[in-house]
Amino acid sequence: MVKSISAKITLSLAVSLLVLAVAMGLMFSALFRQQTVASTKADLLKQADVILSALSADENAGTPGARGRGQGQGGMFAGYRRYLATLRTQAQTNAWIVDTDMNLVTGGARGIGYGDLPGDAGQVVRQVLAGATVFSEGFSSLADEPSLTAGIPIQQGDVITGALLLHTPLAGLKEAEAQVVRIVALSVLTGLVLSLVAALIISRITSKPLTAIRAAAQRLADGDYTARTQVAQRDEIGDLARAVDTLSERLEAARRESEETERLRRDFMANVSHELKTPVTALRGSLEALRDGVISSPDQVNSYYAAMLNETGLLERLISDHMELSKLQNPDFRMDMQPVSLKEALAGAVRSVHSAAADRSIAIVYEPDAGPMVIRGDGERLRQMFQIVLGNAVKYSSPGGEVRVTASGNRVTVRDFGEGISKEDLPHVFERFFRADQARSREGSGLGLPIARLIAQRHGIDIQIESEPGQGSQVVFEINH
């Protein structure tokens, strides 16, 4: 069984061309024979017209051998034997005349009767004597060679007096037909060879991109998602190649995403373990001290209880922020989206952090413009986003400093004048559990800015942080509506 697609294409094309060539050869041979026979019949009819005209003219002129001599019908035609013999010699046409008694009276051996004729030939003579013009090959045995016979009735007025049989040999036709068959066979053979060469070339050209596609698919199956077909054709094969390339690109992207997800998972587990370890260790130490009676004075006990309460608050915040982050990362999580004013959400966030800012003598300057800033979104989530950023600005500002908030057009900025963020830390501020200064107090879960960015992304808002060490930081919200 042929398995190679190149061989299949070659074989299919060769068989198709061979069948076409044979069919055309047979059709041409049949048409050639039909046309040649038709031409021969036309020539016989022309010769018959000449002979019948001569017979009619001679009869009217009283040619010897006429009925007046009393020789009967056989004698009527006997005088034309020399004429017909001359016709046979010069035109290579054998002419017979058969009388109404079914006797061959000229052109052949005398005395041949109806019973001497072959079955088909006798039927032809009867049809001719009945007034029909008939063509037949049934006289070949009497003519001693394959021949075509035209039978034409001889008439005197309305009376049929005999049958004119004109025989022409078919040897030339057979030879010409054989020559045509040889030419057709040679043409078919030549065409077959050329078609095989053409089919081989076409199959190689056709199968080459398929081979490349197969190789790329095999590499994909082996896990190499960088494989490409390198096929650029504007046809169905090209469409297949582009589909395979698209598949490989998506698989490669999925692999990178999977690797990034796995890295984030490992980092997350490491960070969670680290974040949980510190408060849990503090709680354990405080509880052990209280249990062992190391701390006995009421003031110290209350202090330890306050520290333990603070640690549980940090744990609660860490768990709450982590659940919030996971909820926002879920694409199936739905927000309450409706027309909302960004300025109202921003004003609510300013009110929420006002108390923390006042404790540190930090002034919050809110300067919105007069225009509306309405988008479709979740008002509570937007307030949460602004509150996270404002809370960080207050936390990292120097006591007695200022936080400036502006809202204009499609842009909201939150500017503080604290110590700023280093260039090394700036690209990582949106990563989970990242703190620009690990030596700071452990206030916060390190998940605030990642949560703020997810909320912004859900609302089509771009959030960027600009900062210079010692110059403070500025958070910019660009609303794409």
PARO-327924 format. One record per residue (C-alpha): residue in three letters; x, y, z. Coordinates in nm, 2 decimals. Layout:
! residues N
NODE   res       c1       c2       c3
NODE   ALA        X        Y        Z
...
! end
This chain:
! residues 481
NODE   res       c1       c2       c3
NODE   MET     0.00     0.00     0.00
NODE   VAL     0.13     0.35    -0.09
NODE   LYS     0.18     0.55     0.23
NODE   SER     0.38     0.85     0.10
NODE   ILE     0.15     1.14     0.01
NODE   SER     0.40     1.23    -0.27
NODE   ALA     0.37     0.88    -0.41
NODE   LYS    -0.01     0.90    -0.38
NODE   ILE    -0.03     1.23    -0.56
NODE   THR     0.21     1.10    -0.83
NODE   LEU     0.01     0.78    -0.88
NODE   SER    -0.33     0.97    -0.88
NODE   LEU    -0.21     1.22    -1.14
NODE   ALA    -0.05     0.95    -1.35
NODE   VAL    -0.36     0.72    -1.34
NODE   SER    -0.59     1.02    -1.42
NODE   LEU    -0.38     1.13    -1.72
NODE   LEU    -0.35     0.77    -1.84
NODE   VAL    -0.72     0.71    -1.83
NODE   LEU    -0.78     1.05    -2.01
NODE   ALA    -0.52     0.97    -2.27
NODE   VAL    -0.66     0.62    -2.34
NODE   ALA    -1.02     0.76    -2.36
NODE   MET    -0.91     1.03    -2.60
NODE   GLY    -0.72     0.78    -2.81
NODE   LEU    -1.01     0.54    -2.84
NODE   MET    -1.24     0.83    -2.91
NODE   PHE    -1.01     0.97    -3.18
NODE   SER    -0.97     0.62    -3.34
NODE   ALA    -1.34     0.57    -3.35
NODE   LEU    -1.40     0.92    -3.49
NODE   PHE    -1.12     0.86    -3.75
NODE   ARG    -1.28     0.54    -3.86
NODE   GLN    -1.62     0.69    -3.87
NODE   GLN    -1.50     0.99    -4.07
NODE   THR    -1.30     0.77    -4.31
NODE   VAL    -1.60     0.53    -4.37
NODE   ALA    -1.83     0.83    -4.43
NODE   SER    -1.58     0.97    -4.68
NODE   THR    -1.56     0.64    -4.86
NODE   LYS    -1.93     0.61    -4.87
NODE   ALA    -1.96     0.95    -5.02
NODE   ASP    -1.70     0.86    -5.29
NODE   LEU    -1.89     0.54    -5.37
NODE   LEU    -2.21     0.73    -5.41
NODE   LYS    -2.04     0.98    -5.65
NODE   GLN    -1.90     0.69    -5.85
NODE   ALA    -2.24     0.53    -5.85
NODE   ASP    -2.40     0.85    -5.99
NODE   VAL    -2.14     0.85    -6.27
NODE   ILE    -2.20     0.48    -6.35
NODE   LEU    -2.58     0.51    -6.34
NODE   SER    -2.56     0.82    -6.56
NODE   ALA    -2.35     0.64    -6.81
NODE   LEU    -2.58     0.34    -6.81
NODE   SER    -2.88     0.56    -6.86
NODE   ALA    -2.72     0.75    -7.15
NODE   ASP    -2.60     0.43    -7.32
NODE   GLU    -2.94     0.27    -7.28
NODE   ASN    -3.11     0.57    -7.44
NODE   ALA    -2.86     0.57    -7.72
NODE   GLY    -2.92     0.20    -7.81
NODE   THR    -2.60     0.06    -7.68
NODE   PRO    -2.53    -0.30    -7.80
NODE   GLY    -2.66    -0.55    -7.57
NODE   ALA    -2.99    -0.37    -7.53
NODE   ARG    -3.32    -0.53    -7.48
NODE   GLY    -3.39    -0.51    -7.85
NODE   ARG    -3.15    -0.80    -7.92
NODE   GLY    -3.37    -1.03    -7.73
NODE   GLN    -3.10    -1.12    -7.48
NODE   GLY    -3.31    -1.05    -7.17
NODE   GLN    -3.19    -0.86    -6.86
NODE   GLY    -2.86    -1.04    -6.86
NODE   GLY    -2.80    -0.93    -7.21
NODE   MET    -2.91    -0.58    -7.12
NODE   PHE    -2.61    -0.53    -6.90
NODE   ALA    -2.36    -0.76    -7.07
NODE   GLY    -2.22    -0.48    -7.29
NODE   TYR    -2.10    -0.28    -6.99
NODE   ARG    -1.86    -0.54    -6.86
NODE   ARG    -1.56    -0.38    -7.04
NODE   TYR    -1.67    -0.04    -6.90
NODE   LEU    -1.69    -0.16    -6.55
NODE   ALA    -1.36    -0.35    -6.58
NODE   THR    -1.20    -0.02    -6.69
NODE   LEU    -1.35     0.15    -6.39
NODE   ARG    -1.21    -0.11    -6.16
NODE   THR    -0.86    -0.07    -6.31
NODE   GLN    -0.86     0.31    -6.30
NODE   ALA    -1.07     0.39    -5.99
NODE   GLN    -0.98     0.08    -5.80
NODE   THR    -1.35     0.02    -5.75
NODE   ASN    -1.50    -0.32    -5.82
NODE   ALA    -1.85    -0.27    -5.97
NODE   TRP    -2.11    -0.55    -6.00
NODE   ILE    -2.45    -0.55    -6.15
NODE   VAL    -2.71    -0.79    -6.03
NODE   ASP    -3.03    -0.84    -6.22
NODE   THR    -3.37    -0.89    -6.08
NODE   ASP    -3.33    -1.27    -6.10
NODE   MET    -3.04    -1.23    -5.84
NODE   ASN    -2.78    -1.32    -6.10
NODE   LEU    -2.44    -1.15    -6.11
NODE   VAL    -2.43    -1.04    -6.47
NODE   THR    -2.13    -0.81    -6.48
NODE   GLY    -1.82    -0.74    -6.27
NODE   GLY    -1.78    -1.09    -6.14
NODE   ALA    -1.80    -1.46    -6.24
NODE   ARG    -2.12    -1.53    -6.44
NODE   GLY    -2.36    -1.77    -6.30
NODE   ILE    -2.35    -1.66    -5.93
NODE   GLY    -2.70    -1.67    -5.81
NODE   TYR    -2.88    -1.56    -5.50
NODE   GLY    -2.80    -1.88    -5.32
NODE   ASP    -2.42    -1.81    -5.37
NODE   LEU    -2.44    -1.49    -5.18
NODE   PRO    -2.36    -1.48    -4.80
NODE   GLY    -2.66    -1.43    -4.58
NODE   ASP    -2.59    -1.06    -4.51
NODE   ALA    -2.50    -0.99    -4.87
NODE   GLY    -2.82    -1.15    -5.01
NODE   GLN    -3.02    -0.94    -4.77
NODE   VAL    -2.84    -0.63    -4.91
NODE   VAL    -2.93    -0.72    -5.27
NODE   ARG    -3.29    -0.78    -5.18
NODE   GLN    -3.31    -0.44    -5.01
NODE   VAL    -3.14    -0.27    -5.31
NODE   LEU    -3.38    -0.44    -5.56
NODE   ALA    -3.66    -0.31    -5.33
NODE   GLY    -3.54     0.04    -5.40
NODE   ALA    -3.31     0.12    -5.10
NODE   THR    -2.95     0.24    -5.11
NODE   VAL    -2.75     0.02    -4.87
NODE   PHE    -2.40     0.00    -4.74
NODE   SER    -2.25    -0.33    -4.62
NODE   GLU    -1.93    -0.52    -4.55
NODE   GLY    -2.10    -0.85    -4.61
NODE   PHE    -1.95    -0.90    -4.96
NODE   SER    -1.59    -0.93    -4.84
NODE   SER    -1.59    -1.31    -4.90
NODE   LEU    -1.71    -1.27    -5.26
NODE   ALA    -1.47    -0.98    -5.32
NODE   ASP    -1.18    -1.19    -5.18
NODE   GLU    -1.08    -0.91    -4.95
NODE   PRO    -1.23    -0.69    -4.67
NODE   SER    -1.44    -0.44    -4.85
NODE   LEU    -1.71    -0.19    -4.82
NODE   THR    -2.01    -0.23    -5.06
NODE   ALA    -2.26     0.03    -5.17
NODE   GLY    -2.58    -0.10    -5.32
NODE   ILE    -2.77     0.13    -5.55
NODE   PRO    -3.09     0.04    -5.75
NODE   ILE    -3.07     0.07    -6.13
NODE   GLN    -3.39     0.22    -6.26
NODE   GLN    -3.55     0.27    -6.60
NODE   GLY    -3.82     0.52    -6.54
NODE   ASP    -4.00     0.39    -6.23
NODE   VAL    -3.90     0.03    -6.29
NODE   ILE    -3.60    -0.12    -6.10
NODE   THR    -3.41    -0.34    -6.35
NODE   GLY    -3.11    -0.43    -6.13
NODE   ALA    -2.87    -0.35    -5.85
NODE   LEU    -2.54    -0.18    -5.88
NODE   LEU    -2.29    -0.30    -5.63
NODE   LEU    -1.97    -0.10    -5.58
NODE   HIS    -1.70    -0.26    -5.38
NODE   THR    -1.39    -0.07    -5.25
NODE   PRO    -1.12    -0.24    -5.04
NODE   LEU    -1.09    -0.16    -4.67
NODE   ALA    -0.72    -0.26    -4.66
NODE   GLY    -0.62     0.11    -4.68
NODE   LEU    -0.87     0.20    -4.41
NODE   LYS    -0.74    -0.08    -4.19
NODE   GLU    -0.38     0.02    -4.25
NODE   ALA    -0.46     0.39    -4.18
NODE   GLU    -0.65     0.29    -3.86
NODE   ALA    -0.36     0.08    -3.75
NODE   GLN    -0.13     0.37    -3.81
NODE   VAL    -0.36     0.59    -3.61
NODE   VAL    -0.36     0.34    -3.32
NODE   ARG     0.02     0.33    -3.33
NODE   ILE     0.04     0.71    -3.32
NODE   VAL    -0.21     0.73    -3.04
NODE   ALA    -0.03     0.46    -2.85
NODE   LEU     0.30     0.64    -2.89
NODE   SER     0.14     0.97    -2.79
NODE   VAL    -0.02     0.80    -2.48
NODE   LEU     0.31     0.65    -2.38
NODE   THR     0.49     0.98    -2.43
NODE   GLY     0.22     1.17    -2.24
NODE   LEU     0.23     0.91    -1.96
NODE   VAL     0.61     0.96    -1.92
NODE   LEU     0.57     1.33    -1.92
NODE   SER     0.28     1.32    -1.69
NODE   LEU     0.48     1.10    -1.45
NODE   VAL     0.76     1.36    -1.45
NODE   ALA     0.51     1.64    -1.40
NODE   ALA     0.32     1.45    -1.13
NODE   LEU     0.65     1.38    -0.95
NODE   ILE     0.75     1.75    -0.96
NODE   ILE     0.40     1.86    -0.85
NODE   SER     0.38     1.61    -0.57
NODE   ARG     0.72     1.71    -0.44
NODE   ILE     0.62     2.08    -0.44
NODE   THR     0.29     1.99    -0.28
NODE   SER     0.42     1.76    -0.02
NODE   LYS     0.72     1.98     0.09
NODE   PRO     0.50     2.22     0.30
NODE   LEU     0.31     1.92     0.44
NODE   THR     0.63     1.76     0.55
NODE   ALA     0.73     2.09     0.72
NODE   ILE     0.39     2.10     0.89
NODE   ARG     0.42     1.74     1.01
NODE   ALA     0.77     1.81     1.15
NODE   ALA     0.64     2.12     1.34
NODE   ALA     0.34     1.92     1.47
NODE   GLN     0.58     1.65     1.59
NODE   ARG     0.79     1.90     1.77
NODE   LEU     0.48     2.04     1.93
NODE   ALA     0.38     1.69     2.04
NODE   ASP     0.73     1.65     2.19
NODE   GLY     0.68     1.97     2.40
NODE   ASP     0.88     2.21     2.18
NODE   TYR     0.63     2.50     2.15
NODE   THR     0.88     2.72     1.97
NODE   ALA     0.83     2.51     1.65
NODE   ARG     0.71     2.70     1.34
NODE   THR     0.62     2.56     1.00
NODE   GLN     0.80     2.84     0.80
NODE   VAL     0.53     2.79     0.53
NODE   ALA     0.39     3.10     0.37
NODE   GLN     0.13     3.00     0.10
NODE   ARG    -0.20     3.16     0.01
NODE   ASP    -0.40     2.83    -0.01
NODE   GLU    -0.55     2.56     0.21
NODE   ILE    -0.21     2.43     0.30
NODE   GLY    -0.10     2.78     0.40
NODE   ASP    -0.41     2.81     0.61
NODE   LEU    -0.32     2.48     0.78
NODE   ALA     0.03     2.60     0.84
NODE   ARG    -0.08     2.93     0.99
NODE   ALA    -0.32     2.74     1.21
NODE   VAL    -0.04     2.52     1.34
NODE   ASP     0.18     2.83     1.39
NODE   THR    -0.10     3.00     1.58
NODE   LEU    -0.14     2.69     1.79
NODE   SER     0.23     2.68     1.87
NODE   GLU     0.23     3.05     1.97
NODE   ARG    -0.07     3.00     2.20
NODE   LEU     0.09     2.69     2.35
NODE   GLU     0.41     2.88     2.41
NODE   ALA     0.22     3.16     2.57
NODE   ALA     0.03     2.91     2.78
NODE   ARG     0.36     2.75     2.88
NODE   ARG     0.51     3.09     2.98
NODE   GLU     0.19     3.18     3.17
NODE   SER     0.19     2.84     3.34
NODE   GLU     0.56     2.89     3.44
NODE   GLU     0.48     3.25     3.56
NODE   THR     0.18     3.12     3.76
NODE   GLU     0.39     2.85     3.92
NODE   ARG     0.65     3.10     4.01
NODE   LEU     0.39     3.33     4.16
NODE   ARG     0.24     3.04     4.35
NODE   ARG     0.58     2.95     4.49
NODE   ASP     0.65     3.31     4.58
NODE   PHE     0.31     3.35     4.73
NODE   MET     0.35     3.04     4.95
NODE   ALA     0.69     3.16     5.06
NODE   ASN     0.56     3.51     5.13
NODE   VAL     0.25     3.39     5.31
NODE   SER     0.46     3.15     5.52
NODE   HIS     0.69     3.44     5.60
NODE   GLU     0.40     3.68     5.68
NODE   LEU     0.22     3.43     5.89
NODE   LYS     0.53     3.32     6.07
NODE   THR     0.61     3.66     6.23
NODE   PRO     0.27     3.72     6.40
NODE   VAL     0.23     3.35     6.49
NODE   THR     0.58     3.35     6.65
NODE   ALA     0.49     3.67     6.84
NODE   LEU     0.16     3.53     6.96
NODE   ARG     0.33     3.21     7.07
NODE   GLY     0.60     3.39     7.26
NODE   SER     0.35     3.61     7.44
NODE   LEU     0.13     3.32     7.53
NODE   GLU     0.42     3.12     7.66
NODE   ALA     0.53     3.41     7.88
NODE   LEU     0.19     3.45     8.02
NODE   ARG     0.15     3.07     8.08
NODE   ASP     0.49     3.04     8.25
NODE   GLY     0.42     3.34     8.48
NODE   VAL     0.72     3.53     8.34
NODE   ILE     0.49     3.83     8.32
NODE   SER     0.31     3.89     8.64
NODE   SER     0.25     4.26     8.69
NODE   PRO    -0.09     4.38     8.56
NODE   ASP     0.06     4.65     8.34
NODE   GLN     0.29     4.40     8.17
NODE   VAL     0.01     4.15     8.12
NODE   ASN    -0.21     4.42     7.97
NODE   SER     0.08     4.52     7.74
NODE   TYR     0.12     4.17     7.63
NODE   TYR    -0.25     4.14     7.57
NODE   ALA    -0.25     4.45     7.36
NODE   ALA     0.04     4.32     7.15
NODE   MET    -0.13     3.99     7.10
NODE   LEU    -0.45     4.18     6.99
NODE   ASN    -0.24     4.38     6.74
NODE   GLU    -0.09     4.06     6.60
NODE   THR    -0.43     3.90     6.55
NODE   GLY    -0.54     4.22     6.37
NODE   LEU    -0.25     4.18     6.13
NODE   LEU    -0.34     3.82     6.07
NODE   GLU    -0.70     3.91     6.01
NODE   ARG    -0.60     4.18     5.77
NODE   LEU    -0.36     3.95     5.59
NODE   ILE    -0.63     3.69     5.54
NODE   SER    -0.89     3.94     5.44
NODE   ASP    -0.66     4.11     5.18
NODE   HIS    -0.56     3.77     5.04
NODE   MET    -0.93     3.67     5.00
NODE   GLU    -1.00     4.00     4.84
NODE   LEU    -0.71     3.96     4.60
NODE   SER    -0.82     3.60     4.51
NODE   LYS    -1.18     3.73     4.45
NODE   LEU    -1.06     4.00     4.21
NODE   GLN    -0.83     3.77     4.02
NODE   ASN    -1.13     3.53     3.95
NODE   PRO    -1.26     3.62     3.60
NODE   ASP    -1.61     3.50     3.71
NODE   PHE    -1.63     3.76     3.99
NODE   ARG    -1.89     4.02     3.90
NODE   MET    -1.89     4.38     4.02
NODE   ASP    -2.19     4.60     4.06
NODE   MET    -2.13     4.81     3.75
NODE   GLN    -2.34     5.12     3.70
NODE   PRO    -2.27     5.49     3.63
NODE   VAL    -2.07     5.63     3.91
NODE   SER    -1.89     5.96     3.98
NODE   LEU    -1.51     5.92     4.03
NODE   LYS    -1.51     6.24     4.23
NODE   GLU    -1.76     6.11     4.48
NODE   ALA    -1.55     5.79     4.52
NODE   LEU    -1.24     5.99     4.56
NODE   ALA    -1.40     6.22     4.82
NODE   GLY    -1.52     5.92     5.01
NODE   ALA    -1.16     5.78     5.02
NODE   VAL    -1.03     6.12     5.14
NODE   ARG    -1.28     6.11     5.43
NODE   SER    -1.18     5.75     5.52
NODE   VAL    -0.81     5.84     5.56
NODE   HIS    -0.87     6.18     5.72
NODE   SER    -0.85     6.05     6.07
NODE   ALA    -0.52     5.86     6.01
NODE   ALA    -0.38     6.17     5.84
NODE   ALA    -0.48     6.39     6.13
NODE   ASP    -0.31     6.16     6.38
NODE   ARG     0.02     6.24     6.20
NODE   SER    -0.06     6.60     6.14
NODE   ILE    -0.07     6.54     5.76
NODE   ALA    -0.28     6.77     5.55
NODE   ILE    -0.48     6.62     5.26
NODE   VAL    -0.54     6.88     4.99
NODE   TYR    -0.82     6.77     4.75
NODE   GLU    -0.85     6.99     4.44
NODE   PRO    -1.10     6.85     4.19
NODE   ASP    -1.20     7.06     3.88
NODE   ALA    -1.55     7.16     3.80
NODE   GLY    -1.62     6.90     3.53
NODE   PRO    -1.79     6.56     3.58
NODE   MET    -1.60     6.24     3.59
NODE   VAL    -1.86     5.97     3.54
NODE   ILE    -1.77     5.62     3.44
NODE   ARG    -1.95     5.28     3.45
NODE   GLY    -1.81     5.10     3.75
NODE   ASP    -1.85     4.97     4.11
NODE   GLY    -1.85     5.28     4.34
NODE   GLU    -1.74     5.09     4.65
NODE   ARG    -1.45     4.92     4.47
NODE   LEU    -1.33     5.25     4.32
NODE   ARG    -1.34     5.41     4.67
NODE   GLN    -1.14     5.11     4.80
NODE   MET    -0.88     5.16     4.52
NODE   PHE    -0.84     5.53     4.60
NODE   GLN    -0.84     5.46     4.98
NODE   ILE    -0.55     5.21     4.94
NODE   VAL    -0.34     5.46     4.75
NODE   LEU    -0.42     5.75     4.99
NODE   GLY    -0.35     5.53     5.29
NODE   ASN     0.00     5.45     5.15
NODE   ALA     0.06     5.82     5.08
NODE   VAL    -0.03     5.91     5.44
NODE   LYS     0.17     5.62     5.58
NODE   TYR     0.49     5.71     5.39
NODE   SER     0.46     6.09     5.43
NODE   SER     0.67     6.27     5.69
NODE   PRO     0.47     6.39     6.00
NODE   GLY     0.34     6.74     5.94
NODE   GLY     0.36     6.69     5.56
NODE   GLU     0.10     6.71     5.29
NODE   VAL    -0.08     6.48     5.04
NODE   ARG    -0.21     6.65     4.73
NODE   VAL    -0.50     6.50     4.54
NODE   THR    -0.61     6.64     4.20
NODE   ALA    -0.89     6.53     3.96
NODE   SER    -0.92     6.68     3.61
NODE   GLY    -1.05     6.55     3.28
NODE   ASN    -0.97     6.18     3.27
NODE   ARG    -0.68     6.19     3.51
NODE   VAL    -0.65     6.15     3.89
NODE   THR    -0.32     6.20     4.08
NODE   VAL    -0.23     6.14     4.44
NODE   ARG     0.10     6.31     4.54
NODE   ASP     0.30     6.27     4.86
NODE   PHE     0.62     6.44     4.96
NODE   GLY     0.77     6.15     5.16
NODE   GLU     1.10     5.98     5.11
NODE   GLY     1.01     5.82     4.78
NODE   ILE     1.09     5.48     4.63
NODE   SER     1.43     5.37     4.49
NODE   LYS     1.47     5.29     4.12
NODE   GLU     1.54     4.93     4.21
NODE   ASP     1.22     4.89     4.41
NODE   LEU     0.99     5.09     4.18
NODE   PRO     0.92     4.81     3.92
NODE   HIS     0.81     4.57     4.20
NODE   VAL     0.56     4.79     4.40
NODE   PHE     0.26     4.61     4.24
NODE   GLU     0.39     4.26     4.34
NODE   ARG     0.22     4.08     4.63
NODE   PHE     0.38     4.11     4.97
NODE   PHE     0.64     4.36     4.84
NODE   ARG     0.75     4.64     5.07
NODE   ALA     0.99     4.90     4.96
NODE   ASP     1.15     4.92     5.30
NODE   GLN     1.16     4.58     5.48
NODE   ALA     1.30     4.75     5.79
NODE   ARG     0.97     4.95     5.84
NODE   SER     0.70     4.85     6.08
NODE   ARG     0.50     4.55     5.96
NODE   GLU     0.18     4.76     5.92
NODE   GLY    -0.02     4.64     5.62
NODE   SER    -0.03     4.31     5.44
NODE   GLY     0.17     4.40     5.13
NODE   LEU    -0.13     4.33     4.91
NODE   GLY    -0.28     4.68     4.89
NODE   LEU    -0.13     4.80     4.57
NODE   PRO    -0.19     4.46     4.39
NODE   ILE    -0.56     4.49     4.49
NODE   ALA    -0.57     4.85     4.37
NODE   ARG    -0.43     4.76     4.04
NODE   LEU    -0.68     4.47     3.99
NODE   ILE    -0.97     4.71     4.06
NODE   ALA    -0.83     4.96     3.82
NODE   GLN    -0.79     4.69     3.55
NODE   ARG    -1.15     4.58     3.60
NODE   HIS    -1.26     4.94     3.53
NODE   GLY    -1.03     5.01     3.23
NODE   ILE    -0.81     5.24     3.43
NODE   ASP    -0.43     5.26     3.39
NODE   ILE    -0.24     5.31     3.72
NODE   GLN     0.12     5.42     3.73
NODE   ILE     0.36     5.52     4.00
NODE   GLU     0.63     5.79     3.96
NODE   SER     0.88     5.84     4.23
NODE   GLU     1.22     5.98     4.31
NODE   PRO     1.41     5.90     4.63
NODE   GLY     1.38     6.20     4.87
NODE   GLN     1.12     6.37     4.65
NODE   GLY     0.81     6.17     4.73
NODE   SER     0.58     5.96     4.50
NODE   GLN     0.29     6.03     4.27
NODE   VAL     0.03     5.78     4.17
NODE   VAL    -0.15     5.85     3.84
NODE   PHE    -0.48     5.71     3.73
NODE   GLU    -0.56     5.74     3.36
NODE   ILE    -0.93     5.67     3.28
NODE   ASN    -0.98     5.51     2.94
NODE   HIS    -1.34     5.60     2.88
! end
